[in-house]
Amino acid sequence: MTLAQVVVDSSVAIKWLLPQSDSPQALKILEQHQNSQLKLLAPDLIYAEVGNIIWKISRFGSLSHAEGLQALELFQEINLAITPSEILLEAAYQFAVAHQRTVYDSLYVVLSQAHQCPLVTADEKLVNALSTASIPLIALQNWH
């Protein structure tokens, strides 16, 4: 039996660490991963993106420095299957040009294409922008 797998982006990962809308769906994904029902894939960029989100939230005062560090430590304990962005960069650039998306977002998309698995995201703009493309994309709010 092959383990089901999905690519997750930072918009999903941050909801594991800090309560937000759609956190219950994000936590279901994490629970399935921790129960060995689901393999989570991401480009290495996810670490910088999650760190930046936590920094922004702490910068504007709704998270203390210590809470931010604790969230980073918790995130680093999650065993994601990481792919170096360098491997995905050319394909991500090509996708970004073709679909008018950022290279950042495109790294996640081409990783999902390479593994023939869905990308789960809470980024509504990305979901809407790629709704007509043949991309296996799952909006986090639709995760069951």
N, C-alpha and C positions, 0 to 999 in steps of 0.2 A: 504494500500500500504506500503510495506517495503522499507525503505530508503536504497539505494545502499550504499555499504561500501567497502573501500579498506584499506589495510595496506600501510603506507608510511614509507620509511626509511629516514635516515639523508641526503642521497644523493639527495633526492627530497626536503626535508625541507630547506636545505641551499639555494636552488635556489629560494625560496620565499623571502629570505632576501638579497641576494647578486646576482646581475646580472651575469649570467653564461650561457654557452650553455645550451639549453633546458629549460631555465627559462620560456619562454612563455608557454610551456606545463605544467610545474610545477604550474605556476600561474593559468592556467585553472582549475587544480585540486582544488587549494585553493579557487578559485571563486565559483566553484560548491559546495564546502563545506560551504562557507559563505552564499550561496543562498539556503541552506538546501536541496540540491539535492544529496549530498554525505556525508557520515559519514567517518571521517578519524580516523583510529586506529593506535596505535603504542605502543611498549613496553616502559617503563619508561627510558630505556637506551637512547632513542632518545635525551633527554635533555643533557646528558653528551656528546654524540657524536656531536651534533650541537655546544655546547659550545667549544668543543675541536677544531672543524674545524674553528670556528671564532677566537679562540686563535692562531691557526697556521697561519692563514691569517694575523692577526694583528702582529704577531711576526716577520714575514718576510716583514713587512712594507707597504703592499698594503691596509691596513685598520688601521685607528687610533684607539686608545684605546676608545675614546668616540663613534666612529662609531660602534665598536664592542659591547659596552654596549647597544647602541641603537638597534642593531640587536637582541641581546639577549632579550631585553624587548619586541620587536615586536613578537619574537617567542613565548614568554611566554603568549602573549595575544591570541594566536590561541588556540581554544578550541578542543584539540585532545582527543579522548577516549583512555585513558592510561591504560595499563595492567601492573601490577608489574612483573618485570623480574623473581622474585622468583617463581611465579606460572608457568612460562614457562621454567624454567631452566633445569629440567630433560629432558623434551622432546627436548629442544634445544641441549642439550649435545648429546643425542642419534642421533639426526639428523646430528649434526656436525661430529660425528664419522662415521656415515654411508655414508655421502656425501663429506667428506674431506673439510668442510667449517668451518669458525670460529663460535664459540658460539654466538658472537655478531650478525653476519648475520643470524644465525639459529634462534635467538629469533624472528626476523621479520617473517621468514618463518613459524615457528610453530604457530605464532599468526594468520597468514593468513589461515593456515590449520584449526585451532580451530574455526575460524569464517566462514570458507568456502567462503572466498573472496580472490580476487587477492592481491598480493604484487606488488606495483609499486616502481621501483627503477631506478636510473640512473647509477647504478653500472654494467657496461658492463661485468666485470669479473664474477659477480654473475649470471647474465643472461646467459652467455655462459656456465658456470659450471653446471647450473641446467637445461639446455635446453632439456636434455633427461629424466629428472625426471618429474614425474607427479605433478608438482607444478604450480598453477595458478599465473604465473609471467608475469608482463607487463613491458617492457622496457619503460622508461619515454618518449623517443623519439617517441614511437608509440601511445602515449595518444592523443586522439582526443576529 
